[in-house]
Amino acid sequence: MAASRGGVVHIPWYATGMRGDKLQSALEEIAPAALRFGASHYELFRMRDDRYKFLQTATFADPLDFERYWYGERFCAWRALNSGYYQVPLVYGWADQLCAGSATVAGSQELVSGAAGLVAPE
């Protein structure tokens, strides 16, 4: 069941033996589809310390949009087609993003963005 309000949904995937690369390709295909169901952002991670472990995230303002993505015809067909590539049970969870930031280099000045806005490092 989805949270009562939106947030970031985390979907942990674990590949079955010798199928990590196949699962990666399949996830790279389905993860962007979240945008067509109302997600404002998605990410897909593959762990370095365990190459069979993946984390898919997507940000939804409305949890019903996630349910349309997750339980929709396309994702159900995708799960059936790729069911041999990942372990079950597959349990997603909702999280609230507490803070975020990023850094970019603009010309010769490095700028850092975060909760305090755009600032030049000291």
Buried (B, 14 or more C-beta within 10 A) or exposed (E): EBBEEBBBBBBBBBBBEEBBEBBBEBBEEBBEBBEEBBBEEBEBEBEEEEEBBBBBBBBBEEBEBBBBBBEBEEBEEBBEEBEEBBBEEEEBEBEEEEEEEEEEEEEEEEBBEEEEEEEEEE
